[in-house]
Every structure is written in C-alpha cells, then in structure tokens.
Amino acid sequence: MMWCGSVNSVSNIGRTCEGAGVRVVAKIGTSSLTDDGGRIKHDAIAALCAEVAQLRSRGDEVVIVTSGAVAAGVAAMGLATRPSDMETLQALSAVGQSRLMAVYDAELERHGLVGAQVLLDPHDFVDRRQYLHSRQTIDRLLELGCVPLVNENDAIANIELRYGDNDRMAALLAHNIAADVCVLLTDLDGLHTADPRSDPNAELVERVAADDPLLAINASSTGSGRGSGGMASKLTAARIASWSGIRTVIARASRESVLVSAVDGTALGTTFEAHDRRLGARKLWIAFAAEPQGRVVVDAGARSALTDRASSLLPAGIVEVTGRFEEGDTVEIAGPDGRVFARGMSFVAARDLNAVIGMRTSELPSGMVHEVIHRDDLVLLPD
C-alpha cells in the first residue's frame, strides 16, 4: 500500500495568443487552509496568493481549486466537531464558502488581482454542453485577468451526484481547460511507501512514470478529518491528469515557493508523468471519477472482444451481474479470474440484465437494446 500526501504539449484550447504562458490548476486541501478548529489560516492563503501573483507576473495563468468551505463553516458556527449528515454539511459549506472567498479576495487584491468564484458540479463534466460552457467561462475569466477560485457546489449537490473531493475535480478541470500542469497541495510531502505519520521508514516516491503500476494501486482514503479527500483521492486525481496528458505534482503546501517550483519542474514532492494516451472527458469520468454501482463478470471470449477488438459488451458474453445499478450508471467489468479490467456506462439496469445473461442478440426480448455497454462508453483500465 502506498500513501500520497516538464510542461507537456497538450493543445491550449481557449488561449488567445501565441506564446502564452503555462496554464496551471492548483488545488489546496482543507488541512492546509484551516487549523484543527476549522479556522481559516490567513497566512496559508496569503502565501498561495503571493505565488499566484508571481506566476501571473511572468505570463502564466492560474486556476485555484480550493477546499475548506465546510471546515470554515464549522468554525463560524462554533461547532465542536464536524457533523456527518449531508444536510448539515451542505448548510455549513454555504456558511464557510463566503468567508473563504473573502480571504482570497483580500489577499489577491494585495497583488492587484481579482478573484472570481466558480462553483461546479459533475454535470459540468458529463454533459457536453455544460463541459464546453464551463471551459468558455473559465477561459474568459483568465482572458480578463481574473484568478478563478473553483469549488464543488457543495451546498446544493446531492449525495448521489458529487465528486466527494476536490482532488478529482481539479484533475477533470485541468483536462477541460487544457492545463499544462496540475498541482495538488496537501499536508504531506507527496506519495510515500507507507504512511509517514506512523512509519518512520516510509520513503518518498519522487517520480511515477505514466505506465507505472503505482497509478493502479489502492491507497488509503484517510485524510485529515477536516476534509473529504485523502491519499486515495489524490492518486485518483493523478490518474485522471496523467491520462489527460497532464503532468501532476503532489507536494506539501507549506513548503516555500512550492507552487512556482512545481510549475517549473523543480524536484519536489511526487511528480506523475503525463501519459501519451489521452482520454476524452466522458471516458475520464467513467474510468476514474464516477462511483461504480455494480459489476458484470464476462467470459474469456467477451474479455478478448473488449480488450483486443474494441467491441461493445453484449449480453451473450456476461456470466454474472452484481449490484443494483440503473441505466446510465457506471459498472466495473471483470474477467473470468475476477480481476476488474474495465469500466463502462451500462445501457441496461441490473434487474433487466440478469434476465438476459448469456443470451444471443437474436434471443433478446423485443425492444431491448443489444449493447449492454457501448464501446464509446467503455474504458480499459491500466494493468
């Protein structure tokens, strides 16, 4: 188990001129922005904004993805502990969001910069029109010289349709706006061979290649207790960014000049190299961001058809269905050995699919779709 605590050549969609600077998405976590009581650490935001100003002064563009709204709401309401029910957390995010933005605005203004709050939800990445609209909005804000301050729209997002953390959203956003680098700022130095908070022998992993098995590992989701992220979410974000062709860096937020150094490629934290295979936004969502609602097990023939011939998944190749997924839900696809090798968006609900397992197309009930998962909605996962 692992723990995580050169600018690429992605086309610069939305850039307004040749020779534009580096486009950066920088995400900073709750534990780096607030203290144990949820109070906003003004010095942390001041340091981040000073680095943003430094990057802006040399022609780079920066989008900040910021956590901390819920924790700030807990502190503002004088609560002793962070609640666990969704309704209260959503209400607290509304309380904390305005206070968080006020600090950012004040610190950016010190450098002659203007912050612009942008609240996003998963629909903005799954729906093509929303995906393009959010890109256009952020592009225009950058053209106007603003610093977009992005967060998930926690106050109204329902539990079934949320990112759950800002790490994944930062990586998806980096893909959307064709960022050159994604920087995840946290309270650890980067990815380690063990939890450095409890294991003195834990070693920092400085670089992860695009085809490295580390990109397929399952890390602990344990975070600081004040936020919703953790080690697993940062690795998921690194996968998303890497498979978008974007270099990603995980580093300690409190390190001096951490953002500028990460953008410049200075050796610090953990760097995840960009993959030469780049997935589109929809497939990125299916592969890494959507929560699987079930699993289908296929036979050897179906597995070969999916992996070797880029075929769609048909009922004839399915031998088992688990979970209670509905039409449009994401499901895992496992081979005869039980290993999950793909994910896809199912066109058929589990209850209907169970009734046609193993059937040939000619045997299907009238009106039933022939393809359980279309090849355009199926993603093969890294080995």
N, C-alpha and C positions, 0 to 999 in steps of 0.2 A: 504494500500500500504506500502511496506517495501523498505528500501534503504540499499545498501551494500557499502559500501565504500571498541593417541596410535598407532603407526605404525601398519598397517594392515598386513594380511597374503597373499597378492597377490603373486603368484608364480613369482620368479625372473628370468624371461626369459632373457637369454643372460649373466647371472652372470657367472663368470669364476671360482669361488671357494666357498666352504662352509664358512659360517660366514661372508659374505660380509656385508659391512655397509649399511646404509639406502640409498635408491635411491630417490632423490629429484628433482622435477621440480619446479623451482621458476620463476614466471612471474612478471615483474615490468613494471608499466604503464608509459605512456608519461608524465603525470603530476608529477610523482615522479622523472623523469630523466631530465626534461627540465624546464626552467623558462618560464615566460609569453611570452617572445620573441622567444622561441624555442631554446635558447642556452643551450647546454648540461651542466648539473650540475656535474662537475667532482667529487665533494665531495660525491654525492649520489652514483655514480658508484664505487668510492673508498671504501665506506662503505660496499656496497654489495659484492665487490670482497674480502674484508677482511674477511667477514663472510663465503664466499665460501671457502676461504683458511682454515679457522678454521674447517669447516666441513670435508674438504678433509684431513686435518691432522689427523683426528680420523678414517679415512677409509670410510667416506660417499662419495657418488657420486652425483654430482650436474649438472643439465642442466638448463641453464638460457634461458628463453623466454623473449626477450626484445622488447619493443616498442620504440618509439622516433625517428625513421628514418625520417618520414615526417616532424615533428616539427624541427628537426635539419637541414633539407633541407631548410625549410622556413627561418631559421635564417641565414644559409650560403648564401642564395641568397638575403638577405636583404629585404625580403618582409614584409610589414606592417601587413598583415593578412594572415591567412591560406586560400588558394584557395578552391573552392568547386568542380571544374570539375575533373573528374577521370584522364584525360591525364596529367594534371599538377601535381596532387598528386602523380602519378606514377613516373613522372620525378623527383620530389622533393625527393621521397623516395630513389632513386638512388644516389642523391647528399648527402643526410644525412646518408645513411647506412654506407658508408666508414668512415665517420667522427666518427660515433658512435662506430664502431668496433675498430677504432684507440685508443679511450679512454679505452675501455675494455681491449684491448691487453696490453696497457701500465700499467694499474692497476693490471692486473693478473700477469704480468711479475714481478712486485714488490714482489710477493709472490712465485716466481719460477714456476708459472703456465702458460700454453699455451692455449689461446682461439682458438676456431675453429668455423668459421661461417657456419651455416646450414640454407638454405632458403627452406621453404616447401610451398606446395600449397595443396588444398583439394584433388587432385588426389592421393596424397601420403597416404591418409587415406581411400579413397573409393576403389581404385584399390588394389587388394590383393597383387600383385607383388610389387607395389610401397610401400605398407604398410610394407611388410617384408624387403624390401631393405632399407627403411629409418630407421627401427629398427636396422638392422645389421650395418648400418653406424654409428649411434649414439652409439651403444654398443661398436663398435671397437674404436671409439674416446675415450670413457670412459676407455676402457682397456689400451689405450696408455697413459692415464693420462691427457688427454685434458679436457677442460671445453667447451662443446658445447654451442654456442651462437645462439639461434634459432629465426627466424623471418619469417613472411609470405613473400613470394616472391612478394611484392607489385609492383615492377617495371614492371612485365610482366603479373600478374594475371588480367584476365578480370573481368568486373563488375558482370557478371553472375555467376562466379565461384570463389568466395572469401570467406574467413572466415568473413571478416569485422572487426574483432578484434582479438587480440592475447590471450584473456582470453579463448575462446573456443578452440583455437589451443593448448594452454598449457594443457588443460584437456584431449584432444584427444591424445596428445603426451604422457601424463602421462599414459594413458591406453596402448598405443603402447609399451612403454618400461618397462611396469610393475613397475611404480614408487610406492613407499610406501606412499608418501605424496606429495600433490600439494599445493604450497603456492602462493597466489595472493597478491602481494604488491601494495598498492594503496595510495591515499592521504586522506583516511578516516580510522577510527579505525575498521570498519567492517560493518556488517549489522545492521541497526537501525530500530526502529519502525516508524520513519519518517525521513525526510531529516534533519540531524543535522546542516546543514549550514543555515537553515532558521527556524527550530523549536527547541527552547531551551529545550523542554520537550522530545525530542527524546531520546530513550533509546537503548543502545547497546544490541543486541541479541548475547549472548556468545556462545550458542551451538544450533545446529539444528540436530535433530535426522534424521536417514535415511528415516523414514516414516512420517516425519513431513510435514504438509501441506505447510509450508514455501517453500519447494522445488518445489511447483507447482504455486507459486504466480507470478504475473507480476509486476516487478519493473520498475521504470523509466529508460530510456536509457540515460538520461542526464549525460554527462561526463564533463571533464574539458574544452572542447572546443579545446584542442590541440591534442586530441587523438580520436580514433574511438570507444573506449569502453564505459563503463558506468556501472551503477548499474545492469541493466538487463543482460549485457554480463557476469558479474561475477556470477550472480545467475545461468545462463545457464551453465557456466563452473562448478559450484559446483554440479549441477545436473549430468552432464556428469561424473565428477570424482566420485561422490557418487555411481552412478550406474555402475561404473567400479570397485567398491570395494576399492576406494582410499580415505583416509581422506584428507580433503581440509581445508585450513585456509585462511581467508581474513583478512589482518592486515595492519596497517599503515607502509609504507616503511621507514619513518624517525625514527621510534622507535628504540632505541638502542638494538642491538642483536636480532632484530625481526626475522630474518631467522632461526638462531640457536634455539631460543626459540620456534618457531612454529614447527620445526622439532622434538624437544624434547617433545612436548606436553604441554609446559607451557601454562597456561591460558592467552590468549591474543586474541584480535580481535574476530572473529567469526569462530568457528570450525564446519564443516559439517561432520558428521559421515559417515563412509563407509556403503554402502548398501550391504546386503548379496545376493541380486540378481544382477548378473553381466552380462551386455550386451556385445555382441561382437562388434567389431569396426564398422561394417556395420550398425548394428541396432542403435548404439550410434549416428552415423551420421544422420540417418533418424529421430531419436527421438528428437535430441537436436541441431544439427548443421546445417542441411540443411534448407533452407528457403522454407516454403510451397508455392506452386504455385497455389493452388486451394483447393477445399473442396468437398467431397462427403457426402451426408446425407443418412443414411441407415435406414431400418425399424427395428422394435424390434427383429424380428427373426434373421436378419443378425447380429445385435449387439450381441445377445446371442451366435450365432455361433462363432463370433470372440473372444468374451471375455471368454466364458465357454468351448468351444471345440477347440480353437486354429485353426479354419478353415481359408481358404483363402476367400477373398471377391469376390463374383460372381455378375454379372450384375443383377440377379434376386432380390437381396436384396437392390439395390440402388433406392432411390426415387428422388434424386436431385443432380445435378452437377453444381458447380460454378467455375469460373476461366478459364484460357486459358492454362492449363498445357499440356505438351507434354509427350510422352512415356519416362519413366525414371525419371520424376520429382517427388518430394515428395509432397503429399497432406495430408490434415487433414481429419479425418473421424469423423463425428458427428452422434449422435443418433437422434431419433425422437424428443427429447427435445431440440435439437440444441447444446447440450454440446459436445465438442470435447473430445473423449476418446482414440483416437489412431492416429497414423501417418503411412503412408506407401508409398512405391515407386510404382507408377502406371505403369502397362504394356500397358495401353491404353490411348491415347490422349483424352482430354476433348471433342473435336468435334466428335470423333468416339463413345465415351462412351454415349454421350447424345442421340445418335440414338438407343441405345440398353437398355436403362434404364428399369428395371423390367422384361427383357426377361429371360426365362429359357435357360439353356445351349443348349437344342435341337433346340431352335428358333434362335440362333445366326447366323449371316451371315457366309458363308463358309470361312474358313481361319482366322477368328477372334479368338484370344486367349480366353479361357474360364475363366481364372482367372484375374480379374482386378488388384488385389494386392495379391501376393502370401504370404502365412503365414510367409515365411522366410524373407520377406521384409516388415513386419508389426510389429509395436511396440505398445503395450498398454501403455498409459501414466499414471503417478501416479494420484491417486484420489485427 
